[in-house]
Amino acid sequence: MSDHGPAPEPQGGRGWYSVSVDTLRAWIIFCFLAATAVVGIFGWHRWEKYAVERSATEVLEEARNLSDEARAEQDLSAFRDEYDDAHKTLETARREYSERNFADSLEHGRRSVALLSSILNALHNQGSVGEAHIISVAGRVEFRRGEAGEWEDARVRITLRDGYYVRTSNNGSAEIMFVDGTLYHVRPDTLFFVSRGRAAGGRQGTQSVRVEYGSFDLSTARRPSRVETPGARTEVQEESSATVSYDKDTEVGRFAAYRGTLSVAAQDGTNREVQALQEVVQSSGKLSEPRSIPKAPTVLSPRDNMERAFVPDSRIELTWQPVYGASRYALQVSRSPLFVDNVVDTADRRGQKATLAVRGSGSFVWRVAAIDKDGRRGPWSPTRKFRVASEGLAADGGEQDRQPPQLALNDVQAYGSIFIVSGATEPGATVTVRGEPVQVAANGTFKKTVQVHENGWSFVEVRSKDAYGNETVRPLRLYVENF
């Protein structure tokens, strides 16, 4: 058989290659599936965003209806401070909704709904004690039903009854309103027990809370409230605001009246009447004489709800009026209205101003309190808020930073259909998990609990966005199998 030699190369020197039908079909299927996945993720993201907007719309409508109902109550004057707080929160939610910040609007709307619902519940059950509702939660907060119950995560609108325990972690805080109108702001590292006070003859008496350790602020309405600590009992009179704390390591308790009056009784029979802007200290089982504490500072600038565009290396100056008798000031700046995981938390400001270096966009709240030469702290100033918005250009007018933020995820913890997603990103960046905003600590760490109802594999997106709008996306694949 003759050898014809290699086939001649086509003109132009181009090489020609054959592709099998099966390979071509596989590529077509792959491209189709990839395109379908992209369209599906995009559609899912759009749906998630619409779902948050729709939820915010519904919550704002519910809050408006509850506000109208509360305003029509004849006895609302007893809860004027709480109603004003709820109304202010609702106005913030409306403003954020108009700016299309639907996640923030939803968060503030839910708090307003919870507070208004508790006010109405208190108005309709003014003779009751021993029951409360959680209004807002930040960080790790748990509750337990009685001595033998299991600790459960606390959520907004959960009802706390006689015999329940509540505890907060070192980054946890909560607002709780009892049906008698007493509002508690529970601080981090606190454990207390809800009990039903009794009057003579077994009748319902003063609302009572027993503190094992920690601290909280409370405001009463038309009824007094009782707080018990190891070795002492405090009666906070109606229409009063106070703070109570107990350190289990040093066995020192502090009881201060910010508004109205309170009385403290020790186990040795000692009694102290505490007037507004006074404090009593419990140490070695004994009570000190009432001593004056400084008043709350008057904040000067920036104005409440100030907005400023983000510019790298810019500064925001916080100022307040001096307080008579103050030797220094405590200052807190936070992304959380409950002041946990604070950006700034200091008790040694010697002047009446502080300059903040702006490191990223976001909404912030701040407050200041005066401290006298003996270390006694007065009440906090009313909380003020400011917002730093993203800016498209750098400070010199050049192109913006296009480097996306770092986003590292830890191993997901799975508990059936519940998953705990945690990780770290660039400080100052905002994080969402499945379209829901996540609280980011000052060092960039975050944690989010996600519940997946569908069986099988589900995809969850974790997004981190910096002040320039640069975004990093990390997909997570979660598997649920319910039997």
PyMOL commands that set and color helices and strands:
alter all, ss='L'
color gray80, all
select helices_A, chain A and resi 11-13+21-71+76-98+102-124+200-202
alter helices_A, ss='H'
color red, helices_A
select strands_A, chain A and resi 131-138+141-145+152-153+159-161+164-168+173-178+183-186+190-195+207-219+225-229+232-236+241-247+252-259+262-266+271-274+278-283+286-287+291-292+299-301+306-309+315-320+328-334+344-349+353-357+362-371+384-389+407-409+413-415+418-425+430-433+436-438+445-451+456-465+471-480
alter strands_A, ss='S'
color yellow, strands_A
deselect
rebuild
show_as cartoon
